[in-house]
């Protein structure tokens, strides 16, 4: 996976964004320090110096908050970095002016040492924010220290030249250290952006893989459904949803290994052609569906029902006594006569002719048993339809 290297503009923009966020978080501490300093100097310093300091700090914090709000709404630009450098210059100058005009509040030469310590604290505190941008760091340090160094030039004669030397040395060291930290921050930001890009690329790859996986799963589900549908159509009649002739014969092949006696019943709907002619093929289809549902509803789970062809059905009754087989067949014949309105149009009457024969796999082939059942069916038709006829020879043999 190839991840593009972040360009300099992107790195500097993110560093600036973090710089502004840091300064915004430190604004409360800065405001607290401002109030504490004003309180400490209130009794010993002119009011105008404190007002200048407070105004400078307020302008600096307002500028920083406004810039932070702008960067929260859009991406940083080169002008934003200049604005941030200007804001940090306000901050440095406001602290420098406050300390610059202190008029010996302690009444001794330790006042200047205290000023220097405060300057160092402020410098270190704010430099931790400004180090993310070399320009911002330089302008802050200059705004903070140049006024103090300029004033120090006038107090060298008072034996405080060491303070001036210490200040200049500190500024140089702070800038050097800040430049080193800024370079490290830049390198860390490059690494961070590269890692973010890598994580984003990995998330996109993961999302793409997940989407492809879902697409494959959806396709597999569709294929499985299609295969199930094809398998169902291959073994079931599409209209009645019962087994077709091929599936029925395959099922009977499985039963040939059993040493049991089954009942084979062929069912032919009476006068079905006249139903189609008088009421249409749609009604004829409804009759076939209702017939299949009715027969299935009155059979046991181990009985087998199939559409034999046209208006004919075939039933394999699971092993039971011959009397039970005849009783079940008679009940099915009577139930069909009850089909009619409102399930079917007015004037449609349904009945069926049933031919029942026994099938003993160890003694008679299936084809022979079906022929016997077919002969019994035709006997039922000859005798007036809507009745059950059993193969007398087979029944007698089974009874005996």
ZAROGU-402689 format. One line per 2 residues: number of its first residue (from 1); for each residue x, y, z of C-alpha. Coordinates in nm, 4 decimals. Layout:
residues N
NUM = X/Y/Z ~ ... .
***
This chain:
residues 400
1 = 0.0000/0.0000/0.0000 ~ 0.1537/0.3313/-0.1113 .
3 = 0.0838/0.6390/0.1043 ~ 0.1600/0.9846/-0.0357 .
5 = 0.4116/1.1949/0.1564 ~ 0.2490/1.5033/0.3171 .
7 = 0.3594/1.8301/0.1540 ~ 0.5121/2.1202/0.3450 .
9 = 0.1977/2.3327/0.3305 ~ -0.0075/2.0564/0.4912 .
11 = 0.2489/2.0039/0.7650 ~ 0.2778/2.3748/0.8445 .
13 = -0.1011/2.4099/0.8429 ~ -0.1458/2.1299/1.0950 .
15 = 0.1345/2.2680/1.3129 ~ -0.0357/2.6068/1.3084 .
17 = -0.3693/2.4505/1.3994 ~ -0.2121/2.2773/1.6983 .
19 = -0.0325/2.5979/1.7956 ~ -0.3593/2.7910/1.8054 .
21 = -0.5313/2.5131/1.9993 ~ -0.2503/2.5111/2.2557 .
23 = -0.2634/2.8862/2.3002 ~ -0.6403/2.8724/2.3394 .
25 = -0.6078/2.6108/2.6135 ~ -0.3481/2.8236/2.7917 .
27 = -0.5590/3.1396/2.7713 ~ -0.7128/3.0826/3.1163 .
29 = -0.3720/3.0392/3.2766 ~ -0.2528/3.3509/3.0941 .
31 = -0.5528/3.5490/3.2155 ~ -0.4955/3.4267/3.5725 .
33 = -0.1278/3.5286/3.5553 ~ -0.2278/3.8702/3.4266 .
35 = -0.4673/3.9265/3.7175 ~ -0.2123/3.8074/3.9712 .
37 = 0.0554/4.0417/3.8320 ~ -0.1829/4.3372/3.8314 .
39 = -0.2791/4.2592/4.1886 ~ 0.0862/4.2384/4.2952 .
41 = 0.1767/4.5699/4.1314 ~ -0.1427/4.7590/4.2085 .
43 = -0.0088/4.9249/4.5221 ~ 0.3366/5.0150/4.3883 .
45 = 0.2892/5.1001/4.0212 ~ 0.1147/5.3822/3.8398 .
47 = -0.2350/5.2952/3.7288 ~ -0.1622/5.3858/3.3671 .
49 = 0.1104/5.1199/3.3411 ~ -0.1307/4.8567/3.4659 .
51 = -0.3976/4.9756/3.2223 ~ -0.1494/4.9530/2.9348 .
53 = -0.0562/4.6018/3.0437 ~ -0.4188/4.4908/3.0857 .
55 = -0.5135/4.6402/2.7493 ~ -0.2224/4.4707/2.5760 .
57 = -0.3063/4.1352/2.7321 ~ -0.6752/4.1719/2.6418 .
59 = -0.5929/4.2570/2.2792 ~ -0.3551/3.9620/2.2589 .
61 = -0.6046/3.7117/2.4021 ~ -0.8902/3.8489/2.1889 .
63 = -0.6755/3.8145/1.8771 ~ -0.5838/3.4566/1.9652 .
65 = -0.9431/3.3551/2.0401 ~ -1.0660/3.5093/1.7154 .
67 = -0.8005/3.3262/1.5146 ~ -0.8793/2.9981/1.6914 .
69 = -1.2459/3.0405/1.6022 ~ -1.1629/3.1060/1.2374 .
71 = -0.9388/2.8013/1.2176 ~ -1.2147/2.5911/1.3678 .
73 = -1.4319/2.6742/1.0679 ~ -1.1815/2.6324/0.7813 .
75 = -0.8346/2.5106/0.6897 ~ -0.5297/2.7210/0.7872 .
77 = -0.3682/2.9519/0.5297 ~ -0.0359/3.1345/0.5041 .
79 = -0.2060/3.4531/0.6220 ~ -0.3206/3.2741/0.9368 .
81 = 0.0399/3.2026/1.0288 ~ 0.1212/3.5714/0.9889 .
83 = -0.1791/3.6591/1.2028 ~ -0.0683/3.4115/1.4683 .
85 = 0.2830/3.5574/1.4650 ~ 0.1302/3.9027/1.5088 .
87 = -0.0855/3.7780/1.7959 ~ 0.2125/3.6238/1.9729 .
89 = 0.3990/3.9519/1.9217 ~ 0.1103/4.1275/2.0999 .
91 = 0.1429/3.8764/2.3835 ~ 0.5202/3.9200/2.4164 .
93 = 0.5031/4.2991/2.3960 ~ 0.2236/4.3189/2.6555 .
95 = 0.4320/4.1236/2.9060 ~ 0.7447/4.3225/2.8198 .
97 = 0.5728/4.6595/2.8703 ~ 0.4370/4.5546/3.2087 .
99 = 0.7794/4.4504/3.3329 ~ 0.9608/4.7299/3.1570 .
101 = 0.7987/5.0036/3.3607 ~ 0.8293/4.8483/3.7039 .
103 = 0.9696/5.1205/3.9300 ~ 1.1583/4.9338/4.1987 .
105 = 0.8587/4.7887/4.3873 ~ 1.0910/4.6023/4.6212 .
107 = 1.3088/4.9052/4.6821 ~ 1.6316/4.7182/4.5943 .
109 = 1.8368/4.5889/4.3069 ~ 1.6551/4.2531/4.3419 .
111 = 1.3700/4.4052/4.1506 ~ 1.5536/4.3601/3.8222 .
113 = 1.6378/4.0021/3.9098 ~ 1.2678/3.9421/3.9757 .
115 = 1.1823/4.1004/3.6417 ~ 1.4289/3.8715/3.4717 .
117 = 1.2823/3.5637/3.6418 ~ 0.9301/3.6626/3.5364 .
119 = 1.0536/3.7173/3.1831 ~ 1.2165/3.3751/3.1773 .
121 = 0.8984/3.2111/3.3115 ~ 0.6776/3.3846/3.0557 .
123 = 0.9273/3.3131/2.7810 ~ 0.9471/2.9443/2.8607 .
125 = 0.5721/2.9151/2.9091 ~ 0.4806/3.0804/2.5806 .
127 = 0.7702/2.9288/2.3840 ~ 0.6219/2.5841/2.4467 .
129 = 0.3311/2.7076/2.2365 ~ 0.5257/2.9086/1.9781 .
131 = 0.7830/2.6400/1.8978 ~ 0.5468/2.4810/1.6435 .
133 = 0.6293/2.7692/1.4067 ~ 0.9748/2.9221/1.3711 .
135 = 0.8335/3.2567/1.2549 ~ 0.5959/3.2780/1.5506 .
137 = 0.8718/3.1832/1.7926 ~ 1.1131/3.4473/1.6620 .
139 = 0.8561/3.7276/1.6635 ~ 0.7402/3.6396/2.0143 .
141 = 1.0932/3.6315/2.1519 ~ 1.1814/3.9632/1.9885 .
143 = 0.8638/4.1323/2.1111 ~ 0.9207/4.0019/2.4639 .
145 = 1.2940/4.0593/2.5068 ~ 1.3946/4.3518/2.2863 .
147 = 1.2254/4.6168/2.5068 ~ 1.3883/4.4687/2.8160 .
149 = 1.7295/4.4424/2.6502 ~ 1.6909/4.7983/2.5248 .
151 = 1.6231/4.9163/2.8779 ~ 1.9127/4.7088/3.0054 .
153 = 2.1491/4.9129/2.7937 ~ 2.0706/5.2052/3.0246 .
155 = 2.1295/5.0215/3.3508 ~ 2.4679/4.8716/3.2714 .
157 = 2.6308/5.1637/3.4470 ~ 2.4421/5.0773/3.7659 .
159 = 2.6339/4.7526/3.7997 ~ 2.3588/4.5341/3.6533 .
161 = 2.5322/4.4492/3.3295 ~ 2.5168/4.0827/3.4230 .
163 = 2.1396/4.0982/3.3904 ~ 2.1693/4.2287/3.0382 .
165 = 2.4234/3.9626/2.9482 ~ 2.2087/3.6926/3.1041 .
167 = 1.9039/3.8125/2.9123 ~ 2.0845/3.8164/2.5790 .
169 = 2.2353/3.4744/2.6461 ~ 1.8983/3.3356/2.7421 .
171 = 1.7315/3.4708/2.4276 ~ 1.9993/3.3157/2.2075 .
173 = 1.9783/2.9826/2.3907 ~ 1.6006/2.9863/2.3893 .
175 = 1.5872/3.0552/2.0149 ~ 1.8446/2.7865/1.9420 .
177 = 1.6598/2.5341/2.1544 ~ 1.3310/2.6462/2.0052 .
179 = 1.4598/2.5954/1.6515 ~ 1.5706/2.2451/1.7415 .
181 = 1.2328/2.1692/1.8975 ~ 1.0565/2.3187/1.5985 .
183 = 1.2444/2.0873/1.3664 ~ 1.1551/1.7909/1.5838 .
185 = 0.7925/1.9042/1.5912 ~ 0.7953/1.9299/1.2122 .
187 = 0.9345/1.5774/1.1786 ~ 0.6841/1.4468/1.4324 .
189 = 0.3997/1.6133/1.2424 ~ 0.5200/1.4569/0.9162 .
191 = 0.5184/1.1176/1.0859 ~ 0.1757/1.1856/1.2374 .
193 = 0.0256/1.2890/0.9044 ~ 0.1828/0.9900/0.7344 .
195 = 0.0360/0.7601/0.9985 ~ -0.3024/0.9293/0.9649 .
197 = -0.2878/0.8839/0.5882 ~ -0.1922/0.5201/0.6381 .
199 = -0.4762/0.4657/0.8853 ~ -0.7178/0.6362/0.6468 .
201 = -0.5938/0.4217/0.3585 ~ -0.6288/0.1100/0.5720 .
203 = -0.9811/0.2112/0.6766 ~ -1.0753/0.2743/0.3144 .
205 = -0.9223/-0.0590/0.2128 ~ -1.1061/-0.2283/0.4983 .
207 = -1.4333/-0.0597/0.4030 ~ -1.3782/-0.1556/0.0392 .
209 = -1.2973/-0.5131/0.1372 ~ -1.6043/-0.5232/0.3616 .
211 = -1.8193/-0.3858/0.0815 ~ -1.6777/-0.6409/-0.1601 .
213 = -1.7302/-0.9139/0.0985 ~ -2.0905/-0.8066/0.1416 .
215 = -2.1332/-0.7940/-0.2345 ~ -1.9869/-1.1448/-0.2644 .
217 = -2.2075/-1.2653/0.0212 ~ -2.5101/-1.1052/-0.1456 .
219 = -2.4167/-1.2641/-0.4771 ~ -2.3646/-1.6010/-0.3072 .
221 = -2.7015/-1.5666/-0.1373 ~ -2.8614/-1.4879/-0.4720 .
223 = -2.6836/-1.7848/-0.6313 ~ -2.7887/-2.0086/-0.3433 .
225 = -3.1457/-1.8881/-0.3757 ~ -3.1306/-1.9432/-0.7508 .
227 = -2.9866/-2.2924/-0.7029 ~ -3.2543/-2.3697/-0.4458 .
229 = -3.5153/-2.2375/-0.6853 ~ -3.3770/-2.4440/-0.9724 .
231 = -3.3536/-2.7507/-0.7502 ~ -3.7107/-2.6955/-0.6368 .
233 = -3.8340/-2.6499/-0.9924 ~ -3.6482/-2.9616/-1.0995 .
235 = -3.8311/-3.1716/-0.8428 ~ -4.1636/-2.9904/-0.7989 .
237 = -4.4561/-2.8978/-1.0151 ~ -4.4487/-2.5199/-1.0629 .
239 = -4.8258/-2.4781/-1.0362 ~ -4.9219/-2.6990/-0.7415 .
241 = -4.5788/-2.6987/-0.5692 ~ -4.6046/-3.0763/-0.5277 .
243 = -4.3473/-3.3309/-0.6389 ~ -4.3391/-3.3930/-1.0120 .
245 = -4.3356/-3.7335/-1.1792 ~ -3.9547/-3.7605/-1.1889 .
247 = -3.9142/-3.6708/-0.8215 ~ -4.1922/-3.9107/-0.7239 .
249 = -4.0264/-4.2004/-0.9054 ~ -3.6931/-4.1123/-0.7425 .
251 = -3.8606/-4.1216/-0.4018 ~ -4.0145/-4.4581/-0.4792 .
253 = -3.6687/-4.5895/-0.5717 ~ -3.5595/-4.5042/-0.2172 .
255 = -3.8564/-4.7002/-0.0773 ~ -3.7803/-5.0121/-0.2803 .
257 = -3.5294/-5.1212/-0.0142 ~ -3.8050/-5.1469/0.2484 .
259 = -3.9887/-5.4732/0.3116 ~ -4.3305/-5.3147/0.3561 .
261 = -4.6622/-5.2781/0.1800 ~ -4.7528/-4.9393/0.0369 .
263 = -5.0706/-4.8125/-0.1197 ~ -5.0522/-4.6552/-0.4672 .
265 = -5.3458/-4.4322/-0.5564 ~ -5.3983/-4.2584/-0.8896 .
267 = -5.6404/-3.9634/-0.8846 ~ -5.7975/-3.8131/-1.1961 .
269 = -6.0231/-3.5054/-1.1715 ~ -6.3623/-3.5642/-1.3284 .
271 = -6.4730/-3.3525/-1.6259 ~ -6.1721/-3.1236/-1.5872 .
273 = -6.1753/-3.0295/-1.9556 ~ -6.5276/-2.8909/-1.9221 .
275 = -6.4097/-2.6715/-1.6312 ~ -6.1407/-2.5239/-1.8540 .
277 = -6.3834/-2.4802/-2.1421 ~ -6.6613/-2.3168/-1.9388 .
279 = -6.4637/-2.1129/-1.6838 ~ -6.1221/-2.0663/-1.8391 .
281 = -5.7792/-2.2091/-1.7749 ~ -5.7153/-1.9760/-1.4825 .
283 = -6.0039/-2.1356/-1.2928 ~ -5.8723/-2.4740/-1.4022 .
285 = -5.5363/-2.3891/-1.2491 ~ -5.7108/-2.2828/-0.9276 .
287 = -5.8887/-2.6180/-0.9175 ~ -5.5590/-2.8043/-0.9545 .
289 = -5.3956/-2.5990/-0.6772 ~ -5.6896/-2.6455/-0.4379 .
291 = -5.7007/-3.0175/-0.5171 ~ -5.3300/-3.0565/-0.4339 .
293 = -5.3692/-2.8582/-0.1122 ~ -5.6746/-3.0558/-0.0072 .
295 = -5.5136/-3.3944/-0.0730 ~ -5.1950/-3.2929/0.1091 .
297 = -5.3927/-3.1648/0.4086 ~ -5.5553/-3.5055/0.4613 .
299 = -5.2400/-3.7165/0.4288 ~ -4.9825/-3.8182/0.6874 .
301 = -4.6328/-3.6651/0.6798 ~ -4.4835/-3.9929/0.5565 .
303 = -4.7318/-4.0178/0.2684 ~ -4.6080/-3.8950/-0.0701 .
305 = -4.8184/-3.6793/-0.3039 ~ -4.7163/-3.5793/-0.6568 .
307 = -4.8690/-3.4368/-0.9707 ~ -4.8643/-3.7198/-1.2187 .
309 = -4.9533/-3.5072/-1.5193 ~ -5.2354/-3.2861/-1.6427 .
311 = -5.5267/-3.3277/-1.4007 ~ -5.3849/-3.6514/-1.2514 .
313 = -5.2208/-3.6962/-0.9117 ~ -5.0489/-3.9945/-0.7551 .
315 = -5.0318/-4.0827/-0.3872 ~ -4.8079/-4.3308/-0.2121 .
317 = -4.9670/-4.4233/0.1174 ~ -4.7223/-4.5208/0.3902 .
319 = -4.7564/-4.8725/0.5341 ~ -5.0872/-4.9247/0.7130 .
321 = -5.3632/-5.1797/0.6997 ~ -5.5597/-5.2317/0.3780 .
323 = -5.8735/-5.1132/0.5501 ~ -5.7029/-4.7916/0.6563 .
325 = -5.5797/-4.7363/0.3017 ~ -5.9300/-4.7727/0.1653 .
327 = -6.0709/-4.5470/0.4373 ~ -5.8144/-4.2732/0.3648 .
329 = -5.8865/-4.2924/-0.0062 ~ -6.2614/-4.2721/0.0476 .
331 = -6.2164/-3.9688/0.2739 ~ -6.0048/-3.7946/0.0096 .
333 = -6.2679/-3.8634/-0.2545 ~ -6.5446/-3.7182/-0.0378 .
335 = -6.3354/-3.4121/0.0580 ~ -6.2815/-3.3128/-0.3056 .
337 = -6.6573/-3.2868/-0.3574 ~ -6.6684/-3.0129/-0.0940 .
339 = -6.4529/-2.7776/-0.3013 ~ -6.6500/-2.4904/-0.4471 .
341 = -6.7566/-2.1357/-0.3620 ~ -6.6203/-1.9173/-0.2145 .
343 = -6.2805/-2.0674/-0.3011 ~ -6.3966/-2.1321/-0.6559 .
345 = -6.6393/-1.9464/-0.8866 ~ -7.0082/-2.0206/-0.8742 .
347 = -7.1009/-2.3305/-1.0684 ~ -6.7634/-2.5045/-1.0411 .
349 = -6.7869/-2.8478/-0.8886 ~ -6.4907/-3.0762/-0.8245 .
351 = -6.4744/-3.4509/-0.7932 ~ -6.2201/-3.7198/-0.8629 .
353 = -6.1895/-4.0816/-0.9624 ~ -5.9502/-4.2890/-0.7459 .
355 = -5.7732/-4.6091/-0.8339 ~ -5.6038/-4.7887/-0.5430 .
357 = -5.3517/-5.0724/-0.5642 ~ -5.0980/-5.2293/-0.3311 .
359 = -4.7251/-5.2150/-0.3880 ~ -4.4936/-5.4610/-0.2189 .
361 = -4.1419/-5.3804/-0.3460 ~ -4.0089/-5.7330/-0.2758 .
363 = -4.2944/-5.8922/-0.4737 ~ -4.3996/-5.6504/-0.7491 .
365 = -4.2290/-5.3822/-0.9520 ~ -4.3418/-5.0247/-0.9189 .
367 = -4.4427/-5.0027/-1.2843 ~ -4.6662/-5.3067/-1.2494 .
369 = -4.8266/-5.1616/-0.9346 ~ -4.8925/-4.8337/-1.1180 .
371 = -5.0533/-5.0221/-1.4065 ~ -5.2823/-5.2016/-1.1623 .
373 = -5.3737/-4.8663/-0.9972 ~ -5.4389/-4.7177/-1.3421 .
375 = -5.6725/-5.0057/-1.4266 ~ -5.8601/-4.9465/-1.1021 .
377 = -5.8845/-4.5757/-1.1902 ~ -6.0428/-4.6495/-1.5253 .
379 = -6.2832/-4.8861/-1.3565 ~ -6.3910/-4.5950/-1.1311 .
381 = -6.4519/-4.3839/-1.4388 ~ -6.6537/-4.6542/-1.6072 .
383 = -6.8691/-4.6936/-1.3005 ~ -6.9658/-4.3272/-1.3027 .
385 = -6.6661/-4.1321/-1.1601 ~ -6.6428/-3.9644/-0.8184 .
387 = -6.5623/-4.2917/-0.6488 ~ -6.2788/-4.5191/-0.5342 .
389 = -6.2028/-4.8528/-0.6964 ~ -5.9461/-5.0921/-0.5567 .
391 = -5.7547/-5.3575/-0.7494 ~ -5.9417/-5.6722/-0.6309 .
393 = -5.6662/-5.9264/-0.6904 ~ -5.3968/-5.7311/-0.5109 .
395 = -5.6277/-5.6419/-0.2252 ~ -5.7439/-5.9935/-0.1814 .
397 = -5.3872/-6.1225/-0.1802 ~ -5.2853/-5.8667/0.0774 .
399 = -5.5853/-5.9472/0.2918 ~ -5.5137/-6.3160/0.2736 .
***
